[in-house]
Each structure stands twice: as C-alpha cells, then as structure tokens.
Amino acid sequence: MRTIALLAALTALSIPARAHDSGGRLAAESNLSAAARDAAAAVDAFHAALRRGDTRSAAALLVYDALIFEEGGAERSKADYVSQHLPADAAFSHVVSSTVTRRSGGSNGVFSWIASEGQMTGTYEGKAIDRRTTETMLLRRVGAKWKIVHIHWSSAARR
C-alpha cells in the first residue's frame, strides 16, 4: 500500500523533458520531474548496456533483491535475472530497435518511478518484431547512484 501511495504522490511531480530512441535520437516529449531525471538516466544506462551486450554493467544497475516481471513471469532477484533472462534480453536488444514515444516519472529523492511507452521493430531469431511496449521501473537511491528495484515489461503486437 505504501508503494501505491508513493506512486500517487510522485505522479504529481512532472515537468517536460525529452525521451530518446535506442540510438540516442530525440523520439518524443515526456513528463519527468527534475528530481527523476537522474533516475531516468539510470534506466537509459541499463538499456544502453543491454544494447551493447554489456550484461555486467546492466546487472550493476540492479539491487540484489530486484523483482523483474516479464512475459507473465517473475524473477525475484538480481541473481535470478542474471542467470535466466538477462543474456537473452541483451541479445534481443542488440538487434531490435526500440524507441521511447512517451515517458513520465517522479521522485521523492529516495525512490523514483519511470514509466515509458514505446515501440520496437526488427528481426530476432528469424522472426519479425513489431510491438508496442510499456515499461515501469522503480528505483531507489543507493549512496549517490540510482539502482533499479523493480522492472515491469509488457508488449503487444502493433496493429
């Protein structure tokens, strides 16, 4: 219940910012509070590491007890994610283009949330990919850095 209250409070903290595609190009306007911009940079760093195939750097942005929801499943720790889906997510991200079309987020200084909508296109393992995507990441400040506590990914075929 605390998380829901935190998210509701953080939702009110929004000012315009910019979202970028997987190549760093401007993709869309977004609403991020000034306090959430550093957290959004950590989200972008996570995706950049995946695109490079740098699973070590991607994993370094997760807390040890991170919870990842993807494709109806759950990995309940950084170790689970690293040993199960991280390598495949990196391989997928390396060859499939993704663009953020809308982003919002907020922060109270200790916790931040970043919600992104987008699209991905390309070919992976011989299959054409053309999907709308949604992503929610919750982050916690650990020392001077933002670390990912929770990821929720969802996608659907574009029409």
N, C-alpha and C positions, 0 to 999 in steps of 0.2 A: 504494500500500500504506500510505503514511503517513496518508492521509485515512481509511482504514478503521480503522487503529489509533486515530486521534484520535477518530473517532465512537464507537468501542467505549469508550474512556476517558470521553468526555463523557456517554455513556448512563448511567453510574453516578451522575452528579451530578443528582439530581432531587428537588424538593420541591414540595408542592402550590401551585398558582396558579390563576388563573381565565382562561377563554377567553371571547371576546365575539363576537357576530354582527356583520354588516355595519353595523348601526345602533348599535353600541357596547353592546348589551344583553348581560347575562350569558348564556352559552349552555351551558357545561359546565365541569366540573373538568378541570384539566390538571396535568401534571408538568413544571415548569421549574425548573432550578437558579436560585438567586438571581442568579448571575453571568449567566445567559441572559436575564433579564427585560428588560434594555435592548435586547438583540438582538431579542427578540420585539416590543418597541415599534417597532423599525425595520421589521420585517415588517408590523406593523399600519399604520404610516405609509405604507408602499408601497401597501397595499390601499386605504387611505383616499384617497390621491392618485388611484389608478385610478378609484374610485367618483366622485370629484369631476370626473374628466376632466382632471386636472392632470398631464399626461404629463411636463412638465418636472420637477416635484417627484418623481414616480415614478422617472424616469431618474436624478435626482441621488442616489438611494439605491443605484445600481448602480456597481460598479467598471468601469473601461473594458474589461476583458477578461472580463466576466461571461459565463457559459455558461448558456443557458436551454434546457431540454428541455420540449417541449410537443407533445402530439398526435403523438408519434413523430418529431418534427423537432427540429432544434437550431439555435439562433442562438448564434454563437461570440464575440459581443462586444456591448457596450452599443450601439454604433452599428448593428449588425445588428438588434437587437431594436427599437430606436427607429424604424428605417426600415421594419420589417416588421410585427411583431405588436403593438407597444405601443399604437398608436391603436385597433386593434380590441379589444384586451383592456380598454382604458379604456371604450370604448363598451359592451361587454358588461357590465362591472362596474357601470356606471351604472344599468342597467335590470334586472339579475338579482340577486336577493337571495342572499347567501351567509351561512352560519352555521358557525362552528367548533364542532365537537362534542367534539373531543379534541385536546390539544396536549401535546407534550413537547419537551424541549430541554436543552441543556447548553452549557458554555463553559469554556475554559481561560484566558480573559482576552484572547486574541488572536483565536481562532476560536470561533465558536458555530454550533450547528445548531438549527434549529427545525423540527419535524415536526408538521403539522396534518392532521387529518381533518375532514371536514365535509359539508355538502350545499348545493346551490344550486337555486333554483327561480325561475321567472319565464317571460317570453317574450322571445325575441330574434329579430329579423327574421322575425316571424310564426310562429316555432317554439316550442312548449312546451319548457321546460327543467326537468328533474327528475333531478338527478345526485348521486351520492356523489362526494366529491373527496378527493384526497390531495395534499399539498404538502410538499416538503422544501426548505428554504433553508439554505444555508451562508453565513455572514457572517464578515467579517474586520474587526477594529478598524483604522480609518484615522484617526490622530490621536485625537480624543475621540469620534468617531462610528463607528457600525456601518454597514458597506456590504455589500451583497449580492454574493456571489461566484458563487453557483450557485443556480438555481431548477429544481426538477423538479416539474411538474404532471401529474396524472393524474386521470381521472374515468371513471365508468361510470354507465349508466342505473340509477336506483333501481328495485327490484322491488316 
